[in-house]
């Protein structure tokens, strides 16, 4: 059972969704009092939510302008994905040593939800949950926390790939099912190979998407 969201997490999720769907544009300065009124919450969880989104890379913050929605750029994405390509392999190897059918069942259930999902924000979040299910057994480790932070920082870029390349969903679904099969068969080598290529492919699409976006400015 998932733990209930805190008010700060609820505010962060609401703002995150609006940013990723383009309802709040890059360069927009967020006003805490307006957010508090809009979501009917106090200022404290709004401040906490802004801190969460700064860590995720969706917002920048300074003492003069406050919280501002960042423009997505390839260098940030490349840094995130290069780290993921390296660290996920280490985490997967550790997790396979504690192979557990319950995580396989969870991944299959999440994949069912992914294949029915039409909202790009929800798809990106479910995608992160899917991947995390395979290494959740390591959730007490520092490596797990680092990878999870990188996964959450990837969400805006994953949403961008879905908008840029419509076929990315169907390709990802096929590769997700390959990961499920590899985990089911306890085939570590194949699992790592599929996961690596799957993540690298997303990184390459992000590069194309951001270059195209910059050309059209």
N, C-alpha and C positions, 0 to 999 in steps of 0.2 A: 504494500500500500504506500502511495506517495505521501510525503508529509505535506500538510496544508501550507499554502503560500503565506508569507508574511505580507503586511500591507506594502512594505517597500518592494517586495518581489512582484506584487500585483501592479504597482505603479510602473516599475521597470518594464514589465511585460507589455503593458499598455503603450508606453512610449516607444519601446523597441518595435512593436508591431507597426505603429504609425510611421516610424522612420523608415523601416524596411519596405513598406508599401508605398512610400513616397508621399504620404499625407503630410509629413513634416519634412521640408526640403533641407538639403545641405546648406550650411551658413545661417540657419535659423537660430536665434538666441532663445533658449528656453527660460520662461519666467515662472519661478517657483510658485508665486501666489496664484497665477492663472491655472497652473496644473492642479494645485490644491483645490481650487473651486470647481474645476471641471470634473475631477475624480472624487470630490467630496471627502478629502482626507486632510490631515494636518500637514504642516510644512516639514516635520521631521522625516516621515517616510519618503517624501519627495526628494529631500537632500540625500537620503540613503540610496534611493533609486538612481539618482544622477551619478553617484559614486560608482555604482554597479556598471552603468553604461559607459562611464569614462574608462574603467578597467577593460571592458569589452571592445573599446575602440570606436564606439559609435559617437561619442561626444568628446570634445576637448573642454578644458576648464581653465580659466584664469581669473584673477581677482578683479580685473577691469570689466571684461565682457560677460563673465559668468560661464554658464554651460552653453556650448554651441555645437550644433550637429556637424560632424565632420564629413568631408568629401571622401568617398572610398578611393583608395589609390593602390596601384599594383605593388609598390615596394612593401607596403604593410602586409598585403595579402601574401606576397612571396615569402616574407619573413615568417609569417604564421604557418604557411604550408611547408616550408623547408624544415621547420622545427617538428611539425607533425609527422612528416615523412620519416624522420629519424627516430623520434621518441615513441611513436605508436608501435613500431616494430619491437622495441624493448618491452613495452607494456604488454603487447600481445604474447610474447614469449613467456613472460612471467605468468600471465593469466591462464595460458594453456596448461601449465603445470598443475593448475587447480580446476581443470575442466569440469563443468557442472551443467547438467541437462536443464536446470531451471533457467539459466541464462539463455540457452538455446530457445526454450519455449517463449521467453520474453521477447527475444529478437524476432521470432516468427510472428508474434502478435503485433508488434510494432510495425513490421513490414506490411501486414494486412492493412493497417491504418494508413500507412504511407501510400499504398497503391490505390486507396480510395480518396486520398487527399487532393483537393483542387486549389487550395490557398497556398501561395508560395511561401509565406511566412511560416504557416503551420507545418508545411512540408520540410522546410529547413530545420525547424526545431525537432520534428520527429526523426529526421535524418541523424541529428546529433545523438538522440536517445538510442537509436538503433545501433550505432557504432559503439556507444558507451556500454551497452548491455554486455558486450563480449569481454570487457575488461573491468566490469563493475566489481568483480570479486577482489580486486586490488584497491578498493576505495579507501583504505586506511593509509595508503602510501602517498608519499610526496609526488612521485612520478604521476600517479593517477590524477592528483589535483592540478598539476601543470598541464597535462594533456586535456583535461576537462576545460580548463580556462582557454586553451587554444581552440578547442572545439566550439565554445561559445563565441569566441572572437571570429570564428569562421562563418557564423550564421549570416551576417549581412552579405558576405561575398557569395555564399551558396545561393541566396535569394537572387543575387545579380545574375548568376549563371543560368538560373531557371528562366529569367526574363529574356536573357540574351539568346540562349540556345534551347528552343522548345523540345528538342529530342533528348535533352539531358536527363529528363525524368525517366523515360523508358529505359535508357541505357543504364542509369543508376539502379533502377529496380532489378534489371537483369544481373548486375554485378552484386547487389545485395543478396540475391538468392544464391549466387555462387559462394558468397561468404558463409551463408547459412549451411550450405551443403558441405563446405570444407570444415566448418566447426563440427557439424554432425559426424563427419567421418574422421575427426581428430587429425586432419591433415594440416599441420602447422605450416609447412613450406608453402602449400598452395594458398592458404589463408593469407599469409603475409604478402605473397606475390599479388594476389587479387586486390588486397587492401591498398598496397603501395600504388599500383597502377590506377586504381579507382581515385585515390586522393590526388595523384599527379595530374590526372586528366582534368579534374576540377580546377586545379591551379592553372593549367594551360588555357582553359576556357575563360577564366577570370582575366588573364593577361589580354586575351583577344577583346573581351567585353570592355575593359577599362580603356584600352587603346582606341577602340571604336568610339567610346563615349567622349574621350578627349578630342578626337577629330571633329566631332559634331558640335563642340562648344562654340 
